[in-house]
Structure formats: structure tokens, C-alpha cells
Amino acid sequence: MDILVILCGISAVFVTLIAIEAIIKRKKTKAFNRYIWFLVMGAFWVIIGTFETSSLRNIPSINIFLSKLDFIFASLIAYFLSLFAIHFPTENKRLTIKSELLLFIPIGSVILLTIFGKIFYYQNSGLVYNILLFIIYFLTIAIYFFPITFYNLITKYKHSQGVAHIQLQYIILGLLVAITIGLVLSFEFAINRSNSTLFSIAYIACIVYAAATSYAMIKYRFMDIRVIVRRGVIYGISLILVLAIYTYLALALKSTIEQSWNINTTWTAIILIALVALGFPPLKRLVEKIVDTTFKGRQSIDLAVQEVRDAVAKKTDAQELADAVAKNIQGYLNANAVKIFLLERTKGCFVHSPDAMQREELHEDSSDLARLALVKPDVIIRDEIPHLIEEGKGNGNLQRAEHDMKKRHITAYVPLRTEDEVIGIIAVGDRTGSDAYTVQDVQYLEHVRDQVTAPLANALQYRDAMERIRLQMHGEASS
């Protein structure tokens, strides 16, 4: 099978999987719904491209049918992507359904021209293009892609912060590479009728977008899509892809040697087997290293949580225990500061007191963060609060807590709750450098919360009991 067909197939699988994952996590926002339609259209377009790259293109009736579908789905991709760019991340109230329909008119027009065979038709041994109408079609979708889509995305990228800023960075990069390559090669192929191999690369370029989007989803929870992938699965998929390309290159080398030097096929087969056998171990190590580097937080969660568990295992003093937990969290997340506020029942507030000079208090009557801990048990990243509010998951407490977090330079908030009460709050500062906290970091904080809540609750009960005994003995001594 031709390597281009294989690569187009891989690209189709990647885009389709992303579309399925998005559909499963579907949310009631315009940006998300338009993004789903964009992904679905993209998946169909790359699947069609896979068929166009295969030998089916040699059958005239199938060739013209696939080419029309190609143009139609490319137009719909441009349309839905532009709508997503306008609505992301906060819904654009000015672009109503009526406005969206008006925006569809140019796209609908070029789709009709395609359906009725005005842009191209089949003659003799191939497609014949009406150059004027093709340029009109090309400029139409190019306008939707560049002045509309990229203008909106780049503008929002410049004004975004934290996780949203990094998400857009990868999405823009993936789209820019895939769309630019696709448009340039498609235009060159249609005008000059050059080698169809170059045209096939337009579909393969979608792998770049699929990879960038997958990375933004897995690492930075793009569109709040939580993709859970085990390390073994990532290793396996990556290794299969690398080995497939490596083996194809080895086969190409074998064929070249046989044709150029007229060497016996037995010897070239032995050389091929040796190349694959010798290349597998270093390729495996390389893939594992790249995966571990790319998804470092995901791979080390269990080990990092075990280190926290070990650090608190033999401690009974509440402050020592809190300091050990804070030190481990700060080291793992590379945060500039981690504070743990513990419940002080005698005063009815949460206190961070590594020493008398650095004592901080969170009172329920004056701190929105303390009030939020009583009603919302989730781990919250400050940059995600506006999205939670937009999706109807927030309330007044959440909005006020965002201001409190900014004032105190807190980026991540983790309430520590038992069945009866909130016993503490973990407050994590900004990450050192420009990196934002990822979905893996949230998972790590959730695991740490689950492991340390009970030991901290026991330590606080012990501290309170000892305080009651001390006060009782002081009272008896006074009397």
C-alpha cells in the first residue's frame, strides 16, 4: 500500500478520534458546538482525502464525486472554524443565529457551484477547472480562514492569560501549518496540474493540527475536554507510528539497493531484518524519552503522591505535616509558593503560620476564599473561573473568590474537607516561568488532597485535644 495512503489514513484516524472525544464531552456553548461541527467536517474531509489518494481516483465517476465532496467539506470547515474563532472562549452575543446564516451565504454559494459542476468537471483523463470560478472559490475560503479565523484567534491570544493563552498558542500553530500547506498545495495542483503526490500532502498536514490539538487537550484541557490516556497507550501508539515510518524507509532502502547494485534479495532481506532489529531498541528509548518529557506531569503523578504519603506518614504535628505537604507540592508543581491554611477552631478561621512573623488568617466573614471552601469542594484554577461562570457552574462566591485569589497571588485552590467540616485550604501560587497549570497538575492536587486530608484532620484533633488539656491544667493551677 502506498505510504501516502497510510499517512492520510493515520491523519483521518487522529482527526476522527478528536471529533469523537469532543462529541462525548459536548457542552451547551456556541464555541463548543461550532468546534464540534468543524472537527466532524474535518474528519470527513481527511477520510475523503484518503480515498482520493488511493487507486479509486483512477475511476472517473468516483474521482468527480470525491472531488466535489472535497470542495464541499473544505468550505464547511472554513465556515465552522470561523464561527468557533468568533465565539471562543466567551460567546459573542452580537453574532446571532441570523448573523451566522448571513455569514453562510458566500460559503453556500461556492458549495452550489461545486455541486452543479461549475468549478470543475471531468473530461478525457482528468478534472478540468474553470480557473476564474476556482479562484473565486479559493479566495472565499481563504478569507474565512485568514481575515476572520486567524484575526479573531490571534487577537484573543494576545489578550488571554494563563491556560487559555497556552491553549490558543498550540491551536493557532497547528491550524496555521495545516491550513497554509493545504491551501498552497491545493491551489498549485489545480492551477498547474502538478504531481498529485504534493496534493496528498495537504491531507497529511492535518496530522500537525491533530497533534497540536491533542497536546492542548491532554496537557492543557483545551475546551475543557478531559482526555484520559495511560502512559502505555501513548507509548504504544507513538512507537507504532515511528516503527511504521522506519520500516517503510528500510524497505525503500532495500528496494534501492536491489535495483542499483543488483544484489541478491536474500542478502537485502538479511540487511532489512538487521536494520529493524538494531533500530528497535534505540527507537523505543527515544519514543519513551519524548513521551516522558512531553507528558512529564502525567507519568509521575503516582510517584509524586507516594512521596507526599511517605512525607506525612510519621508526622503527628499539624504544622510539621502541613509544611511537608507544601514542600512536596511546591517541588512537584515548580510553584513559587504554596501555603496551607489550617482550621483553628478556637478562632473560627483558617491560619497559615510557619512562624509567628508570617502568620496569615482567612476569616469566613472577611475572606471570599474561606467562604468558597465551605460550599465548593473542587480543585479550582483561577484562570478557569470565568469559563466556569460562563457555563453556569459558578456563583457569586466563585466570582468574588477570583478577586480574593488575585489579591493574595493564589493561582490554584484546594479545599481540604472531611465529612463534617472544612479543615484546611491549600493555596498554590504561580508556576515559576510562563507555564500554566495543566489537567495533570489538577489531578495531582486531587490525589494529594485525598491522601493528606485524613492525616491533617487527625493531627488537628490531637492539637485541639492537647490545647484543651493545657487550658484545663492552667485553669486548675490558677484556682
Backbone hydrogen bonds, N-H to C=O, Kabsch-Sander energy under -0.5 kcal/mol:
donor,donor_aa,acceptor,acceptor_aa,energy
6,I,2,D,-1.8
7,L,3,I,-2.6
8,C,4,L,-2.5
9,G,5,V,-2.4
10,I,6,I,-2.4
11,S,7,L,-2.5
12,A,8,C,-2.4
13,V,9,G,-2.3
14,F,10,I,-2.5
15,V,11,S,-2.4
16,T,12,A,-2.3
17,L,13,V,-2.5
18,I,14,F,-2.0
19,A,15,V,-2.2
20,I,16,T,-2.5
21,E,17,L,-2.5
22,A,18,I,-2.2
23,I,19,A,-2.3
24,I,20,I,-2.3
25,K,21,E,-1.6
26,R,23,I,-1.3
29,T,27,K,-1.7
33,N,29,T,-2.4
34,R,30,K,-2.7
35,Y,31,A,-2.0
36,I,32,F,-2.2
37,W,33,N,-2.0
38,F,34,R,-2.1
39,L,35,Y,-2.4
40,V,36,I,-2.7
41,M,37,W,-2.6
42,G,38,F,-2.3
43,A,39,L,-2.6
44,F,40,V,-2.3
45,W,41,M,-2.4
46,V,42,G,-2.3
47,I,43,A,-2.1
48,I,44,F,-2.6
49,G,45,W,-2.2
50,T,46,V,-1.8
51,F,47,I,-1.7
52,E,48,I,-2.5
53,T,49,G,-1.9
54,S,50,T,-0.9
57,R,54,S,-1.4
58,N,55,S,-1.8
59,I,56,L,-1.9
63,N,59,I,-2.9
64,I,60,P,-2.4
65,F,61,S,-1.7
66,L,62,I,-2.9
67,S,63,N,-2.2
68,K,64,I,-1.9
69,L,65,F,-2.1
70,D,66,L,-2.4
71,F,67,S,-2.1
72,I,68,K,-2.5
73,F,69,L,-2.8
74,A,70,D,-2.0
75,S,71,F,-1.9
76,L,72,I,-2.1
77,I,73,F,-2.3
78,A,74,A,-2.0
79,Y,75,S,-1.9
80,F,76,L,-2.7
81,L,77,I,-2.3
82,S,78,A,-1.6
83,L,79,Y,-1.8
84,F,80,F,-2.3
85,A,81,L,-2.4
86,I,82,S,-1.7
87,H,83,L,-2.1
88,F,84,F,-2.2
93,K,91,E,-0.9
95,L,92,N,-0.9
96,T,94,R,-1.4
100,E,96,T,-2.3
101,L,97,I,-2.1
102,L,98,K,-2.0
103,L,99,S,-2.2
104,F,100,E,-0.8
105,I,101,L,-0.6
105,I,102,L,-1.1
108,G,104,F,-3.5
109,S,105,I,-2.2
110,V,106,P,-1.9
111,I,107,I,-1.9
112,L,108,G,-2.1
113,L,109,S,-2.1
114,T,110,V,-1.7
115,I,111,I,-2.7
116,F,112,L,-2.2
117,G,114,T,-1.5
118,K,113,L,-2.6
119,I,113,L,-0.9
121,Y,128,V,-2.0
123,Q,126,G,-2.9
125,S,123,Q,-0.5
126,G,123,Q,-1.9
128,V,121,Y,-3.3
130,N,119,I,-3.1
131,I,129,Y,-1.0
134,F,130,N,-2.8
135,I,131,I,-2.5
136,I,132,L,-2.0
137,Y,133,L,-2.6
138,F,134,F,-3.2
139,L,135,I,-2.9
140,T,136,I,-2.0
141,I,137,Y,-2.1
142,A,138,F,-2.1
143,I,139,L,-2.1
144,Y,140,T,-1.7
145,F,141,I,-2.2
146,F,142,A,-2.9
148,I,143,I,-1.7
149,T,144,Y,-1.9
150,F,145,F,-1.8
151,Y,146,F,-1.3
152,N,148,I,-1.9
153,L,149,T,-2.5
154,I,150,F,-2.6
155,T,151,Y,-2.1
156,K,152,N,-2.2
157,Y,153,L,-2.2
158,K,154,I,-2.2
159,H,155,T,-1.3
160,S,156,K,-0.7
160,S,157,Y,-0.6
164,A,161,Q,-0.8
165,H,161,Q,-0.8
166,I,162,G,-1.7
167,Q,163,V,-2.9
168,L,164,A,-2.4
169,Q,165,H,-1.5
170,Y,166,I,-1.7
171,I,167,Q,-2.2
172,I,168,L,-2.9
173,L,169,Q,-1.8
174,G,170,Y,-2.5
175,L,171,I,-2.5
176,L,172,I,-2.9
177,V,173,L,-2.1
178,A,174,G,-2.3
179,I,175,L,-3.0
180,T,176,L,-1.9
181,I,177,V,-2.2
182,G,178,A,-2.3
183,L,179,I,-2.9
184,V,180,T,-2.4
185,L,181,I,-2.4
186,S,182,G,-2.0
187,F,183,L,-2.4
188,E,184,V,-2.4
189,F,185,L,-2.4
190,A,186,S,-2.3
191,I,187,F,-2.4
192,N,188,E,-2.3
193,R,189,F,-1.7
198,L,195,N,-0.9
199,F,195,N,-0.9
200,S,196,S,-1.8
201,I,197,T,-1.0
202,A,198,L,-0.6
202,A,199,F,-1.2
203,Y,200,S,-1.0
204,I,200,S,-1.6
205,A,201,I,-2.3
206,C,203,Y,-1.4
207,I,204,I,-2.3
208,V,205,A,-1.3
209,Y,205,A,-0.9
210,A,206,C,-2.9
211,A,207,I,-2.8
212,A,208,V,-2.4
213,T,209,Y,-2.9
214,S,210,A,-2.6
215,Y,211,A,-2.3
216,A,212,A,-2.1
217,M,213,T,-2.3
218,I,214,S,-3.1
219,K,215,Y,-2.7
220,Y,215,Y,-0.6
220,Y,216,A,-1.0
221,R,217,M,-1.2
222,F,216,A,-1.2
224,D,221,R,-2.2
225,I,222,F,-1.8
226,R,224,D,-0.7
227,V,225,I,-1.0
228,I,226,R,-0.6
229,V,227,V,-0.7
234,I,230,R,-2.0
235,Y,231,R,-3.0
236,G,232,G,-2.7
237,I,233,V,-2.7
238,S,234,I,-2.4
239,L,235,Y,-2.8
240,I,236,G,-2.4
241,L,237,I,-2.2
242,V,238,S,-2.3
243,L,239,L,-2.8
244,A,240,I,-2.4
245,I,241,L,-2.0
246,Y,242,V,-2.7
247,T,243,L,-3.2
248,Y,244,A,-2.1
249,L,245,I,-2.3
250,A,246,Y,-2.2
251,L,247,T,-2.6
252,A,248,Y,-2.3
253,L,249,L,-2.3
254,K,250,A,-2.4
255,S,251,L,-2.5
256,T,252,A,-2.3
257,I,253,L,-2.5
258,E,254,K,-2.2
259,Q,255,S,-2.2
260,S,256,T,-2.7
261,W,257,I,-2.3
262,N,258,E,-0.9
263,I,257,I,-0.6
268,T,264,N,-1.7
269,A,265,T,-2.3
270,I,266,T,-2.0
271,I,267,W,-2.3
272,L,268,T,-2.6
273,I,269,A,-2.5
274,A,270,I,-2.4
275,L,271,I,-2.5
276,V,272,L,-2.4
277,A,273,I,-2.7
278,L,274,A,-2.9
279,G,275,L,-2.1
280,F,276,V,-1.6
283,L,279,G,-2.0
284,K,280,F,-2.8
285,R,281,P,-2.4
286,L,282,P,-2.4
287,V,283,L,-2.7
288,E,284,K,-2.4
289,K,285,R,-2.3
290,I,286,L,-2.4
291,V,287,V,-2.7
292,D,288,E,-2.7
293,T,289,K,-2.3
294,T,290,I,-2.8
295,F,291,V,-2.8
296,K,293,T,-0.8
299,Q,295,F,-2.1
300,S,296,K,-1.6
301,I,298,R,-0.8
304,A,300,S,-2.7
305,V,301,I,-2.8
306,Q,302,D,-2.1
307,E,303,L,-1.9
308,V,304,A,-1.7
309,R,305,V,-2.6
310,D,306,Q,-2.6
311,A,307,E,-2.0
312,V,308,V,-1.6
313,A,309,R,-0.8
315,K,312,V,-1.1
321,L,317,D,-2.4
322,A,318,A,-2.5
323,D,319,Q,-2.6
324,A,320,E,-2.2
325,V,321,L,-2.2
326,A,322,A,-2.6
327,K,323,D,-2.3
328,N,324,A,-2.0
329,I,325,V,-2.5
330,Q,326,A,-2.6
331,G,327,K,-2.0
332,Y,328,N,-2.4
333,L,329,I,-2.7
334,N,330,Q,-1.0
335,A,330,Q,-1.2
336,N,430,D,-2.8
339,K,427,A,-3.0
341,F,339,K,-0.6
341,F,425,I,-3.0
342,L,340,I,-0.6
342,L,351,V,-2.8
343,L,423,I,-2.6
344,E,349,C,-3.1
345,R,343,L,-0.6
347,K,344,E,-1.2
348,G,344,E,-1.6
349,C,344,E,-1.3
350,F,362,L,-2.5
351,V,342,L,-3.2
352,H,360,E,-2.9
353,S,351,V,-0.6
358,Q,355,D,-1.0
359,R,356,A,-0.8
360,E,352,H,-2.5
362,L,350,F,-3.0
363,H,361,E,-0.5
364,E,348,G,-0.6
366,S,363,H,-1.1
367,S,363,H,-2.9
368,D,366,S,-0.5
371,R,367,S,-1.8
372,L,368,D,-2.3
373,A,369,L,-1.7
374,L,370,A,-0.8
374,L,371,R,-0.7
375,V,371,R,-0.6
375,V,372,L,-1.1
376,K,372,L,-2.6
380,I,413,Y,-2.3
382,R,411,T,-3.3
384,E,381,I,-1.9
385,I,381,I,-0.5
385,I,382,R,-1.4
388,L,384,E,-2.1
389,I,385,I,-2.5
390,E,386,P,-2.2
391,E,387,H,-2.1
392,G,389,I,-1.4
393,K,388,L,-2.8
394,G,388,L,-0.9
399,Q,395,N,-1.9
400,R,396,G,-2.5
401,A,397,N,-2.5
402,E,398,L,-1.6
403,H,399,Q,-1.1
404,D,400,R,-1.8
405,M,401,A,-2.8
406,K,402,E,-2.1
407,K,403,H,-2.3
408,R,404,D,-1.8
409,H,406,K,-1.0
410,I,405,M,-3.2
411,T,428,V,-3.1
412,A,428,V,-2.0
413,Y,380,I,-2.6
414,V,426,I,-2.4
416,L,424,G,-3.1
417,R,415,P,-0.7
418,T,421,E,-3.0
423,I,416,L,-2.5
423,I,421,E,-0.6
424,G,416,L,-1.2
425,I,341,F,-2.3
426,I,414,V,-3.2
427,A,339,K,-3.6
427,A,425,I,-0.6
428,V,412,A,-2.9
428,V,426,I,-0.6
429,G,337,A,-3.3
432,T,334,N,-3.0
439,V,219,K,-1.2
442,V,438,T,-1.8
443,Q,439,V,-2.2
444,Y,440,Q,-2.4
445,L,441,D,-2.4
446,E,442,V,-2.3
447,H,443,Q,-2.4
448,V,444,Y,-2.7
449,R,445,L,-2.6
450,D,446,E,-2.1
451,Q,447,H,-1.6
452,V,448,V,-2.4
453,T,449,R,-1.7
456,L,452,V,-2.3
457,A,453,T,-2.5
458,N,454,A,-2.5
459,A,455,P,-2.4
460,L,456,L,-2.5
461,Q,457,A,-2.3
462,Y,458,N,-2.3
463,R,459,A,-2.4
464,D,460,L,-2.7
465,A,461,Q,-2.4
466,M,462,Y,-2.5
467,E,463,R,-2.1
468,R,464,D,-2.4
469,I,465,A,-2.3
470,R,466,M,-2.3
471,L,467,E,-2.5
472,Q,468,R,-2.5
473,M,469,I,-2.6
474,H,470,R,-2.4
475,G,471,L,-2.4
476,E,472,Q,-2.4
477,A,473,M,-2.3
478,S,474,H,-1.9
479,S,475,G,-2.0
